[in-house]
Amino acid sequence: MRITPNITSQNSLYNIQLARTLMDKTQEKIASGKNYNRPSDDPVTARLLVNFSDQLQVGEQYASNMTKANIWLNVSETALEGMSATMSEIKKLTSTLTSGTDITAVRQNAVSQLQTFKQQLIDYGNTQLNGTYVFAGTTDNQVVPFTGSTYSGDDNPLDIQVDNSSTQTMNITGGRLLKGTNVVPHQYGSTDILTEIDNLITAVNANNIANIQAGAQKMEDGANQINNAITDVGGRLKRIETMQQFNATTKSVIQGVMSNVQNADYAKLAVEMQQQELAFNATLSSTAKISQMSLLDYL
């Protein structure tokens, strides 16, 4: 095939445009600080970066979920510890009554203290976090879970996603906690603590020794029930802490990979830019000589 001056000219212009394009891309990388500024730069790598970005967004949601659960469980734990302390006081008081007493004033004082302790348990059971009752299950936030010995909440769990394949329940329900509702999972005990306090008050008022002693045992069972819930909350908090650490590590690894892939190496780009400028100028020079196009000397 005969190489005509026109073909030579077209090839020369193509080489100039190609060299100019390479320089422009390098300059764009230097300006943006990124190796890839659009999918067409490298479709495979661009897809990889999009997948990493999606994983980071999902991880941020998991982190938000776990932060919320951590706060919720810490508030619950504080209330539970208050309940546990109250149950300890009830046990101390009850231990002084198991033999009964004929002194009316003593019995009345004991009844008054038991009523106060019961109200403390109710107050802890009605603990709120940002206007939400933490022990009410999934019921309407306008419904107070505990009124007297009645529980108006439900025993439904509030679950949050902690990774792509597992969840964590963040709430303790009042039914399981103070009413002894036997619902799997998280069975803490079967003692209806509030009702048993009412029964104990009745027994103390009547100086019914047998019922007082039975009530003392129920208070022991109730204290264990609350302590079981505290242990459960501690386990959940530990798991969330572990998952938070795992999530943070995963995030750090992904960000590191993305940085290695995407962030521009300025030293390397500077060398490339210098080489491309030399190649571009050489192309201009050789093209001018071959085609004898004086105009190219000014490009």
Buried (B, 14 or more C-beta within 10 A) or exposed (E): EEEEEEEEBEEBBEBBEEBBEBBEBBEBBBEEEBBBBEEEBBEEBBEBBEEBEEBBEBBEEBBEBBEBBBEBBEBBBBBBBBBBEBBEBBBEBBEEBEEBBEEEEBBEEBBEBBEEBBEBBBBBBBBBBEEEBBBBBEBEEEEBBBEEBEBBBBBBBBBBBBBEEEEBBBBBBBBBBBBBBEEEEBBBBEBBBBBBBBBBBBBBEEBBBEBBBBBBEBBBBBBBBBBBBBEBBEEBBEBBEEBBEBBEEBBEEBEEEBEEBBEBEEEEBEEBBEEBEEBBEEBBEEBBEBBEBEEBEEE
